[in-house]
Amino acid sequence: MGTTTIKSTALDFQAIKNNLKTFLAQTDEFSDYNFEASGLSNILDVLAYNTHFNGLIANFALNESYLGSAQLRSSIVSLAEGIGYVPDSKNSSQGVINMSISLAGVSGRPNKVTIPSGFKFNSTVDDIVYEFQTQEEITATDDGAGAYKFTTVDGSESIKVFEGTATTKTFLITGQTENFAYIIPDENMDIDTAVVKNFETASGTTFSTFTDLRNATSLTELSRIYILRESPNGNFELSFGNKTTLGISPVAGNKVTVDYLSVKGGDANGAKVFAPQQQVQVNGVGYTASVTTVSNSSGGSEKETVESIRTTAPFQYATQNRAVTADDYATLTKRNFSSLIKDIKAFGGQDALEPEFGVVFLSLLFNDSIENDTVSGDATKQETKDAIVDLLKDLSVASFDIKFIDPIKTFIETTTFFQFNPNLTSESEASIKANIDNEISSYFSTKTGKFGQSFRRSNLLALIDEVSPAVLSSRMNLKVQQRFTPTLTAVENHSLKFPMDIAAADDVNRIVTSSAFNFNNQSCSIRNRLGSTVLELFSNLTQEVIVDNVGSFSGDTVSITGLQVDSIVTGDAFVKVSVVPSNQSFVTPLRENVIEFDAIQSSVSPVEVDSSVIN
């Protein structure tokens, strides 16, 4: 009898059972055996199930060994740490305030008033009260008239307040600390706020401060370094060096304390008013502080997602905490400012539209809480940019200037038509239309909105066709839109550069159109002349041309010249300019361009098919 080879790659139950039956059938004892009509079939079921589950477990275990295929958060975190990447914890939401007190008329008032770190404030977001506090000592000096304005250690009147509850975890060192981890049972810990102190004795007051490995610039056998990492159960582990790798560690008899903030993450973003929980004590008398908000709270976030870890960790490893290439600048910025920045694009000056050597350009997409903050969003952006420059100057190995360039948002407008057969579904036409609207919005929210994300019409149409069995086909017309913000009543020029070529002018269709605005007490818009690249200003009421030349378009650029906008009809601060692209199949953004969706300018229309002619 020949040798039978079992296909060991088959993992499904039936394939395994068939392999076992084939093997047994080729033996003399079972050559004529009816497996399905005997009790042996049950034994084969058990064997097949056991093999099936063992195979799956082996596959799962192998997949969990690689960063690209692992599914469990604990596996992904562990693999990332293996290449030197510590995933971010929850982040505290931060606001900026000015604070002062008045002691006018108070006799014997001191020259200086000092408030230690941890001064607390209450603020409300969506009817929920959150606690904020300072994280450094602040001091105020008498201006001579009893007015005291508090400043930080570096003299700034802008005082940061951090959301969270001050928490201390204490460990008494009784034995060897090398390769030993101390558990901090708090999933809400913000590791960036942690302060690790080592006291010489359990009751002593003399201590030395240890430094987070992520912030260490050099390592010796005498360095005081700690690592805070996420444990498999979602809590955090504290560990120290062993003299050969991370320097010294606490010894038996020492007491280690970890002071940190336990935070609510993104829930506390958007706090606008910060009310002190207590009075400022001066010579044993309490005085109410006056607080003015400079920046609403922002930057609060949840733990770093597994997809972010999977994507960022290899790049962080490649940088080795040094900024050399443009990708290094982007990786280090996103790693250190992930709670504030949604995405970043970095490119060398040689790749700019107007080459500028010795420069690294950074374009930042801030989180929605900052973008939508009309009160203090700009201040938060500038503060973040200043902090990024300080960080990258320290990590850069070459003397490059860092320049920021605002993202250019390019909006997609879609006009969608779908054919459907009402006999193939119990859903109404309105329901199908709503589902298609949702599918389009979902596509743009997940597939666009960040640097480098392209739009492909075929991919979206395929999703639309899958919305319902009643949808027989779909088609889509595309426009691409950019916006400019005019200075009202001023005569200005505007240049809009699109991430693709604009379609050629013809005698039937308007290639360039704009949203409505007021000029000389008339509602007007811009359009191109039929068959021409020249732009004209016309009345939306009478369709008459008011100004016969306000610019032109060519290639990928719309140039508007000598335009006066008195007000904008829609109430927006900007005017929308829409163009028909030369190729409607895809739009690929370059450099600082980002694609987004304009739902207001988009539409979905059904076309009911006569079911009587359909087989």
C-alpha positions as CSV (number, residue, x, y, z in Angstrom):
1,M,0.0,0.0,0.0
2,G,1.2,3.5,-0.9
3,T,1.8,6.1,1.7
4,T,-1.0,8.7,2.3
5,T,-0.1,12.3,2.9
6,I,-2.5,14.2,5.0
7,K,-2.9,17.9,4.0
8,S,-1.7,19.6,7.2
9,T,-2.6,23.1,5.9
10,A,-6.4,22.4,6.1
11,L,-7.8,23.9,9.2
12,D,-11.6,23.7,8.7
13,F,-13.4,20.9,10.5
14,Q,-14.8,19.1,7.4
15,A,-11.5,19.1,5.6
16,I,-9.8,17.6,8.6
17,K,-12.4,14.9,9.0
18,N,-12.2,14.0,5.3
19,N,-8.4,13.8,5.6
20,L,-8.8,11.4,8.6
21,K,-11.4,9.2,6.7
22,T,-9.1,9.1,3.6
23,F,-6.2,8.0,5.7
24,L,-8.2,5.3,7.5
25,A,-9.8,4.0,4.3
26,Q,-6.4,3.2,2.9
27,T,-5.6,0.8,5.7
28,D,-6.5,-2.8,5.5
29,E,-8.7,-2.7,8.6
30,F,-11.0,0.1,7.3
31,S,-10.8,-0.3,3.5
32,D,-14.5,-1.2,3.2
33,Y,-15.7,0.6,6.3
34,N,-18.8,2.9,6.3
35,F,-17.7,5.6,8.5
36,E,-20.9,7.6,8.5
37,A,-23.0,4.7,9.6
38,S,-20.9,3.7,12.6
39,G,-19.9,5.0,16.0
40,L,-16.4,5.7,14.6
41,S,-17.9,8.8,13.0
42,N,-18.3,10.3,16.4
43,I,-14.7,9.6,17.3
44,L,-13.6,11.2,14.0
45,D,-15.7,14.3,14.9
46,V,-14.0,14.6,18.2
47,L,-10.5,14.2,16.6
48,A,-11.4,16.7,13.8
49,Y,-12.7,19.3,16.3
50,N,-9.6,18.9,18.5
51,T,-7.3,19.3,15.5
52,H,-9.4,22.2,14.2
53,F,-9.2,24.1,17.5
54,N,-5.5,23.3,18.0
55,G,-4.8,24.6,14.5
56,L,-6.7,27.8,15.1
57,I,-4.9,28.4,18.4
58,A,-1.6,27.9,16.7
59,N,-2.5,30.3,14.0
60,F,-3.7,32.9,16.5
61,A,-0.6,32.5,18.6
62,L,1.6,33.0,15.5
63,N,-0.3,36.0,14.4
64,E,0.0,37.6,17.8
65,S,3.8,37.4,17.4
66,Y,4.0,40.0,14.7
67,L,3.1,43.7,15.0
68,G,1.4,43.7,11.6
69,S,-1.0,40.8,12.3
70,A,-1.6,40.9,16.1
71,Q,-5.1,41.6,17.2
72,L,-4.9,41.7,21.0
73,R,-4.0,45.1,22.4
74,S,-1.7,43.4,25.0
75,S,0.2,41.8,22.1
76,I,0.5,44.9,20.1
77,V,1.7,47.0,23.1
78,S,4.3,44.4,24.0
79,L,5.6,44.1,20.5
80,A,5.8,47.9,20.2
81,E,7.8,48.1,23.4
82,G,10.2,45.5,22.0
83,I,11.3,48.1,19.5
84,G,11.5,50.9,22.0
85,Y,8.0,52.4,21.5
86,V,5.9,53.2,24.6
87,P,2.2,53.6,23.6
88,D,0.6,56.8,24.8
89,S,-1.7,56.7,27.8
90,K,-4.8,58.8,28.3
91,N,-4.0,62.4,28.1
92,S,-5.2,65.2,30.3
93,S,-7.2,68.0,28.8
94,Q,-5.4,71.3,29.2
95,G,-6.6,74.9,29.4
96,V,-4.7,78.2,29.8
97,I,-5.7,81.0,32.2
98,N,-4.6,84.3,33.6
99,M,-5.0,84.6,37.4
100,S,-4.7,87.5,39.7
101,I,-5.8,88.7,43.2
102,S,-6.3,92.2,44.6
103,L,-4.9,93.2,48.0
104,A,-5.5,96.9,47.6
105,G,-6.0,98.5,50.9
106,V,-4.7,95.5,52.8
107,S,-2.1,96.6,55.4
108,G,1.1,94.6,55.7
109,R,0.6,92.9,52.3
110,P,3.7,90.9,51.2
111,N,5.7,91.8,48.1
112,K,5.2,88.3,46.7
113,V,2.5,85.7,46.9
114,T,3.3,82.1,46.0
115,I,0.8,79.3,45.3
116,P,2.2,75.7,45.2
117,S,1.5,73.2,42.5
118,G,-1.9,71.6,42.7
119,F,-4.2,74.7,43.0
120,K,-7.6,73.4,41.9
121,F,-10.4,74.7,39.7
122,N,-13.8,73.4,38.6
123,S,-15.1,73.6,35.1
124,T,-18.2,72.2,33.4
125,V,-18.5,70.5,30.1
126,D,-21.9,69.2,29.0
127,D,-23.3,69.6,32.5
128,I,-20.5,67.4,34.0
129,V,-18.1,69.0,36.4
130,Y,-14.4,68.3,35.9
131,E,-11.5,69.2,38.2
132,F,-8.5,71.1,36.8
133,Q,-5.3,72.0,38.6
134,T,-1.9,73.6,38.1
135,Q,1.2,71.5,37.8
136,E,3.8,74.0,38.9
137,E,4.4,76.7,41.4
138,I,3.1,80.2,40.4
139,T,4.1,83.5,41.9
140,A,2.6,87.0,41.9
141,T,4.4,90.3,42.7
142,D,2.7,93.4,44.1
143,D,2.5,96.1,41.4
144,G,2.6,98.8,44.1
145,A,-1.2,99.2,44.2
146,G,-2.1,95.8,45.6
147,A,-2.7,94.1,42.2
148,Y,-1.0,90.7,41.9
149,K,-0.8,88.9,38.5
150,F,0.4,85.3,38.8
151,T,3.2,84.0,36.5
152,T,4.9,80.7,36.0
153,V,8.5,79.9,36.8
154,D,9.6,81.2,33.4
155,G,7.7,84.5,33.9
156,S,4.7,83.8,31.7
157,E,1.2,85.1,32.6
158,S,-0.3,82.1,30.7
159,I,-0.8,79.4,33.3
160,K,-1.7,75.9,32.2
161,V,-4.3,74.0,34.1
162,F,-4.6,70.2,33.7
163,E,-7.8,68.1,34.1
164,G,-7.5,65.2,36.5
165,T,-7.4,64.0,40.1
166,A,-4.1,64.2,41.8
167,T,-3.1,60.6,42.8
168,T,-0.1,59.2,44.6
169,K,1.0,55.6,44.6
170,T,3.6,54.5,47.2
171,F,5.9,51.5,47.1
172,L,8.1,50.3,50.0
173,I,11.2,48.6,48.6
174,T,11.9,45.4,50.5
175,G,14.0,43.5,48.1
176,Q,15.7,43.5,44.7
177,T,14.3,46.0,42.2
178,E,16.2,44.9,39.1
179,N,13.8,43.4,36.5
180,F,10.9,43.9,38.9
181,A,7.8,45.8,38.0
182,Y,5.5,47.8,40.4
183,I,1.9,47.8,39.4
184,I,-0.1,51.1,39.3
185,P,-3.8,49.9,39.2
186,D,-5.2,52.9,37.3
187,E,-6.3,52.7,33.6
188,N,-6.9,56.5,33.6
189,M,-3.3,57.4,34.4
190,D,-1.7,60.1,32.3
191,I,1.9,58.9,32.2
192,D,3.1,62.3,31.0
193,T,2.1,63.9,34.4
194,A,4.0,61.2,36.4
195,V,6.7,62.4,38.9
196,V,8.7,59.5,40.4
197,K,10.6,60.2,43.6
198,N,12.9,57.9,45.5
199,F,13.1,58.5,49.3
200,E,16.1,57.2,51.2
201,T,13.9,55.8,54.0
202,A,10.3,55.0,54.5
203,S,9.8,58.0,56.8
204,G,12.5,60.3,55.3
205,T,12.0,63.6,53.4
206,T,15.1,63.5,51.3
207,F,14.5,62.2,47.8
208,S,15.9,62.0,44.3
209,T,13.8,62.3,41.2
210,F,13.9,59.7,38.4
211,T,13.5,60.6,34.7
212,D,11.2,59.1,32.2
213,L,13.2,57.0,29.7
214,R,11.4,58.8,26.8
215,N,12.8,62.2,28.0
216,A,16.4,61.0,28.7
217,T,19.1,62.4,26.5
218,S,21.9,60.2,27.7
219,L,22.4,57.0,29.8
220,T,25.1,56.0,32.1
221,E,25.4,53.4,34.9
222,L,24.5,56.1,37.4
223,S,21.4,57.5,35.5
224,R,18.1,57.6,37.4
225,I,15.7,56.3,34.8
226,Y,12.3,54.8,35.0
227,I,9.9,53.2,32.5
228,L,6.1,53.4,32.7
229,R,4.5,50.9,30.4
230,E,1.0,49.6,29.9
231,S,0.4,46.2,31.4
232,P,-1.6,43.4,29.7
233,N,-4.7,44.2,31.9
234,G,-4.7,47.9,30.9
235,N,-3.0,49.2,34.1
236,F,0.5,50.4,34.2
237,E,3.9,49.0,35.3
238,L,6.8,50.9,36.8
239,S,10.3,49.5,36.4
240,F,13.9,50.8,36.9
241,G,17.3,50.1,35.6
242,N,19.9,47.5,36.6
243,K,23.1,49.6,36.3
244,T,24.0,48.0,33.0
245,T,21.0,49.2,30.9
246,L,19.1,52.1,32.5
247,G,21.3,53.1,35.4
248,I,20.7,52.7,39.1
249,S,17.5,51.6,40.8
250,P,16.0,52.0,44.3
251,V,17.4,49.7,46.9
252,A,15.9,47.9,49.9
253,G,14.7,50.3,52.5
254,N,13.8,53.0,50.0
255,K,10.3,54.4,49.5
256,V,9.2,55.2,45.9
257,T,6.2,57.5,45.3
258,V,4.5,58.1,41.9
259,D,2.5,61.3,41.7
260,Y,0.2,61.6,38.7
261,L,-3.1,62.7,37.4
262,S,-6.0,60.3,36.9
263,V,-7.8,61.8,33.9
264,K,-11.0,61.7,31.9
265,G,-9.4,62.1,28.5
266,G,-11.3,63.8,25.7
267,D,-14.5,64.1,27.8
268,A,-13.1,67.3,29.5
269,N,-12.2,69.1,26.2
270,G,-14.0,72.3,25.7
271,A,-14.0,73.7,29.2
272,K,-14.4,77.4,29.1
273,V,-14.7,78.8,32.6
274,F,-12.4,77.8,35.4
275,A,-13.6,78.5,39.0
276,P,-11.1,78.2,41.8
277,Q,-12.0,75.6,44.4
278,Q,-10.3,77.5,47.2
279,Q,-9.1,80.9,48.1
280,V,-5.6,82.2,47.9
281,Q,-4.1,82.3,51.4
282,V,-2.2,85.5,52.3
283,N,-1.0,86.0,55.9
284,G,-3.7,83.5,57.0
285,V,-6.5,85.3,55.2
286,G,-8.3,83.9,52.1
287,Y,-8.8,86.0,49.0
288,T,-10.8,85.0,45.9
289,A,-8.7,84.9,42.7
290,S,-9.9,86.5,39.5
291,V,-9.5,84.0,36.6
292,T,-9.7,84.8,32.9
293,T,-9.6,82.0,30.3
294,V,-6.9,82.4,27.6
295,S,-7.5,79.0,25.9
296,N,-10.4,76.6,26.4
297,S,-9.3,73.1,27.4
298,S,-8.1,70.8,24.7
299,G,-5.7,67.9,24.1
300,G,-7.5,65.4,26.2
301,S,-7.6,62.0,24.6
302,E,-8.0,58.3,25.2
303,K,-5.3,55.7,25.2
304,E,-3.5,55.4,21.9
305,T,-5.4,53.1,19.5
306,V,-4.0,49.8,18.4
307,E,-3.9,51.0,14.8
308,S,-2.0,54.1,15.8
309,I,0.5,51.9,17.6
310,R,0.8,49.5,14.7
311,T,1.5,52.4,12.3
312,T,3.7,54.7,14.5
313,A,5.9,52.2,16.3
314,P,8.0,51.2,13.3
315,F,8.6,54.8,12.3
316,Q,9.5,55.7,15.9
317,Y,12.0,52.9,15.8
318,A,13.5,54.1,12.6
319,T,14.0,57.7,13.9
320,Q,16.0,56.5,17.0
321,N,14.6,59.6,18.7
322,R,16.6,61.8,16.2
323,A,15.3,64.1,13.5
324,V,17.2,63.5,10.2
325,T,14.7,63.0,7.4
326,A,11.3,64.7,6.9
327,D,9.6,61.5,8.1
328,D,11.6,61.7,11.3
329,Y,10.2,65.2,11.9
330,A,6.7,64.0,11.3
331,T,7.0,60.9,13.5
332,L,8.5,62.7,16.5
333,T,6.0,65.5,16.3
334,K,3.0,63.1,16.2
335,R,4.5,61.0,18.9
336,N,4.9,63.9,21.3
337,F,1.8,65.9,20.4
338,S,-0.7,63.1,19.5
339,S,-3.3,64.5,22.0
340,L,-3.4,67.8,20.0
341,I,-2.6,66.8,16.4
342,K,-4.8,64.6,14.2
343,D,-2.2,64.3,11.4
344,I,1.0,65.9,10.2
345,K,2.8,66.2,6.9
346,A,6.5,67.0,6.7
347,F,8.5,67.6,3.6
348,G,11.8,69.2,2.8
349,G,12.1,72.6,1.3
350,Q,13.4,71.2,-2.0
351,D,9.9,69.6,-2.5
352,A,8.0,72.8,-1.9
353,L,6.2,74.6,-4.8
354,E,8.9,77.3,-4.5
355,P,12.0,75.3,-3.4
356,E,13.6,76.6,-0.2
357,F,16.7,74.7,0.9
358,G,17.7,74.2,4.5
359,V,14.1,74.2,5.6
360,V,11.7,71.5,6.8
361,F,8.0,72.4,6.3
362,L,5.4,71.0,8.7
363,S,1.7,71.1,8.0
364,L,-0.5,70.3,11.0
365,L,-4.1,69.0,11.2
366,F,-5.3,69.8,14.7
367,N,-7.9,67.9,16.5
368,D,-11.5,69.0,16.0
369,S,-11.8,70.4,19.5
370,I,-9.1,72.9,18.7
371,E,-10.2,73.6,15.1
372,N,-13.7,74.3,16.3
373,D,-12.6,76.5,19.2
374,T,-13.2,80.1,17.8
375,V,-12.2,81.6,21.2
376,S,-8.8,80.2,21.9
377,G,-8.1,77.7,19.1
378,D,-5.6,80.0,17.4
379,A,-3.7,80.5,20.7
380,T,-3.5,76.8,21.3
381,K,-2.2,76.2,17.8
382,Q,0.6,78.8,18.2
383,E,1.5,77.4,21.6
384,T,1.7,73.9,20.1
385,K,3.9,75.1,17.2
386,D,6.3,76.8,19.6
387,A,6.6,73.6,21.6
388,I,7.2,71.6,18.4
389,V,10.0,73.9,17.4
390,D,11.7,73.6,20.8
391,L,11.4,69.8,20.7
392,L,12.8,69.3,17.2
393,K,15.6,71.8,17.6
394,D,16.9,69.5,20.4
395,L,16.5,66.3,18.4
396,S,17.6,67.6,15.0
397,V,21.1,66.5,14.0
398,A,21.3,69.2,11.3
399,S,20.7,72.9,11.4
400,F,17.4,73.1,9.6
401,D,14.8,75.9,9.9
402,I,11.3,74.7,10.8
403,K,8.5,76.5,9.0
404,F,4.8,75.8,9.4
405,I,2.4,75.8,6.4
406,D,-1.3,75.7,6.8
407,P,-3.2,72.7,5.4
408,I,-5.0,73.4,2.1
409,K,-8.4,71.7,2.3
410,T,-9.9,70.5,-1.0
411,F,-13.6,69.6,-0.8
412,I,-15.3,67.0,-3.0
413,E,-18.9,67.6,-4.2
414,T,-20.8,64.6,-5.4
415,T,-24.0,64.3,-7.5
416,T,-25.1,60.7,-7.3
417,F,-27.8,58.9,-9.2
418,F,-28.8,55.3,-8.5
419,Q,-31.2,53.0,-10.3
420,F,-33.3,50.7,-8.2
421,N,-36.0,48.1,-8.5
422,P,-38.6,48.5,-5.7
423,N,-39.8,44.9,-6.2
424,L,-36.4,43.7,-4.9
425,T,-36.7,45.2,-1.4
426,S,-39.2,46.0,1.2
427,E,-37.4,49.3,1.9
428,S,-38.8,52.5,0.7
429,E,-37.1,54.8,-1.8
430,A,-36.5,57.3,1.0
431,S,-34.9,54.7,3.2
432,I,-32.5,53.5,0.4
433,K,-31.6,57.1,-0.4
434,A,-30.9,57.8,3.3
435,N,-28.7,54.7,3.5
436,I,-26.7,55.8,0.4
437,D,-26.3,59.3,1.9
438,N,-24.9,57.6,5.1
439,E,-22.6,55.4,3.0
440,I,-21.1,58.4,1.2
441,S,-20.6,60.3,4.4
442,S,-19.1,57.3,6.1
443,Y,-16.7,56.8,3.2
444,F,-15.4,60.3,3.3
445,S,-15.1,60.3,7.1
446,T,-13.0,57.2,7.1
447,K,-11.1,57.3,3.8
448,T,-10.3,61.1,3.6
449,G,-9.5,63.9,5.9
450,K,-5.8,63.2,6.5
451,F,-2.7,64.0,4.5
452,G,-2.0,61.6,1.6
453,Q,-5.6,60.1,1.5
454,S,-6.9,60.0,-2.0
455,F,-10.5,59.8,-3.4
456,R,-11.4,57.1,-5.9
457,R,-14.9,57.3,-7.4
458,S,-15.0,53.6,-8.3
459,N,-14.4,52.5,-4.7
460,L,-17.3,54.7,-3.5
461,L,-19.7,53.5,-6.3
462,A,-18.9,49.9,-5.4
463,L,-20.0,50.6,-1.8
464,I,-23.2,52.3,-3.0
465,D,-24.1,49.3,-5.2
466,E,-23.9,47.1,-2.1
467,V,-26.3,49.2,0.0
468,S,-29.3,47.2,-1.1
469,P,-30.2,44.4,-3.5
470,A,-32.6,46.8,-5.1
471,V,-29.8,49.1,-6.2
472,L,-29.0,48.0,-9.8
473,S,-26.4,50.6,-10.7
474,S,-25.1,54.0,-9.8
475,R,-23.2,56.8,-11.3
476,M,-21.6,60.0,-9.9
477,N,-20.6,63.4,-11.2
478,L,-17.8,65.1,-9.4
479,K,-16.7,68.7,-8.6
480,V,-13.7,69.8,-6.6
481,Q,-13.9,72.8,-4.4
482,Q,-11.6,75.2,-2.7
483,R,-12.4,78.3,-0.6
484,F,-11.0,81.8,0.0
485,T,-11.8,84.2,2.8
486,P,-12.2,87.8,1.4
487,T,-11.6,91.1,3.1
488,L,-15.1,92.5,2.9
489,T,-15.6,95.6,0.8
490,A,-11.9,95.5,-0.4
491,V,-10.8,94.8,-4.0
492,E,-8.6,91.8,-3.9
493,N,-7.0,89.0,-6.0
494,H,-7.2,85.4,-5.1
495,S,-5.3,82.4,-6.5
496,L,-6.6,78.8,-5.9
497,K,-4.4,75.9,-6.8
498,F,-6.2,72.5,-7.1
499,P,-4.6,69.1,-6.7
500,M,-5.5,68.2,-10.3
501,D,-6.0,69.7,-13.7
502,I,-9.3,71.5,-14.4
503,A,-11.5,70.3,-17.3
504,A,-11.3,72.2,-20.6
505,A,-14.0,74.9,-21.3
506,D,-16.8,73.9,-23.6
507,D,-20.0,75.4,-25.0
508,V,-22.4,73.5,-22.8
509,N,-21.2,73.3,-19.3
510,R,-19.9,75.8,-16.7
511,I,-16.5,74.5,-15.6
512,V,-16.0,77.0,-12.8
513,T,-18.7,78.2,-10.4
514,S,-18.9,79.8,-7.0
515,S,-21.2,80.2,-4.0
516,A,-23.2,83.4,-3.7
517,F,-22.0,86.7,-2.2
518,N,-23.2,90.3,-2.3
519,F,-21.7,93.0,-4.5
520,N,-23.3,96.5,-4.9
521,N,-26.4,95.3,-3.1
522,Q,-26.8,92.3,-5.5
523,S,-26.5,88.6,-4.9
524,C,-23.7,87.5,-7.3
525,S,-21.6,84.5,-8.2
526,I,-18.6,83.7,-10.4
527,R,-18.7,81.5,-13.4
528,N,-16.7,81.0,-16.6
529,R,-18.0,82.1,-19.9
530,L,-19.2,79.2,-22.0
531,G,-16.5,78.0,-24.3
532,S,-13.9,80.2,-22.5
533,T,-11.5,80.2,-19.5
534,V,-12.4,83.8,-18.7
535,L,-14.4,84.3,-15.4
536,E,-17.3,86.6,-15.1
537,L,-19.4,88.0,-12.3
538,F,-23.2,87.6,-12.7
539,S,-26.4,88.4,-10.9
540,N,-28.1,85.3,-9.3
541,L,-31.5,87.1,-9.7
542,T,-31.4,88.2,-13.3
543,Q,-28.5,86.0,-14.6
544,E,-27.1,89.2,-16.2
545,V,-23.3,89.7,-16.4
546,I,-22.2,92.5,-14.0
547,V,-18.5,92.3,-14.6
548,D,-17.3,90.5,-17.7
549,N,-13.8,89.7,-16.5
550,V,-12.8,88.8,-13.0
551,G,-10.0,86.4,-13.8
552,S,-9.5,83.1,-15.5
553,F,-8.5,79.4,-15.1
554,S,-5.8,77.4,-16.6
555,G,-4.2,74.0,-15.8
556,D,-4.8,73.4,-12.0
557,T,-5.3,77.1,-11.0
558,V,-8.2,79.5,-10.8
559,S,-7.0,83.1,-10.7
560,I,-9.6,85.7,-9.5
561,T,-8.7,89.4,-10.0
562,G,-10.2,92.7,-9.0
563,L,-13.0,91.1,-7.0
564,Q,-14.9,93.0,-4.3
565,V,-17.1,91.0,-1.8
566,D,-19.3,93.2,0.4
567,S,-20.8,90.3,2.3
568,I,-21.4,86.6,2.0
569,V,-25.0,85.4,1.4
570,T,-24.6,82.1,3.2
571,G,-23.3,83.7,6.4
572,D,-20.0,81.9,6.0
573,A,-16.6,83.7,6.2
574,F,-15.5,82.2,2.9
575,V,-16.5,81.9,-0.7
576,K,-16.7,78.4,-2.3
577,V,-15.2,78.0,-5.8
578,S,-16.0,74.7,-7.5
579,V,-14.5,73.3,-10.6
580,V,-15.0,70.2,-12.8
581,P,-11.8,68.1,-12.8
582,S,-10.4,66.9,-16.1
583,N,-10.5,63.3,-14.7
584,Q,-13.4,62.6,-12.3
585,S,-12.2,59.1,-11.5
586,F,-9.8,60.1,-8.7
587,V,-8.3,63.1,-6.8
588,T,-4.9,62.7,-5.2
589,P,-3.8,65.4,-2.7
590,L,-0.1,66.6,-2.8
591,R,2.0,67.9,0.1
592,E,-0.2,70.0,2.4
593,N,-3.4,69.3,0.6
594,V,-6.2,67.4,2.4
595,I,-9.5,66.1,0.9
596,E,-12.7,66.5,2.7
597,F,-16.4,66.2,1.8
598,D,-19.0,69.0,1.3
599,A,-22.3,67.4,2.1
600,I,-24.2,70.6,1.6
601,Q,-23.1,70.9,-2.0
602,S,-23.8,67.2,-2.7
603,S,-26.9,65.3,-3.6
604,V,-28.3,61.8,-4.1
605,S,-31.2,61.2,-6.6
606,P,-33.0,57.9,-7.3
607,V,-34.1,56.6,-10.7
608,E,-36.8,54.0,-10.5
609,V,-36.5,51.2,-13.0
610,D,-39.6,49.9,-14.7
611,S,-39.7,46.4,-13.2
612,S,-42.0,45.1,-15.9
613,V,-39.1,44.9,-18.3
614,I,-36.7,43.2,-15.9
615,N,-36.5,39.5,-15.8
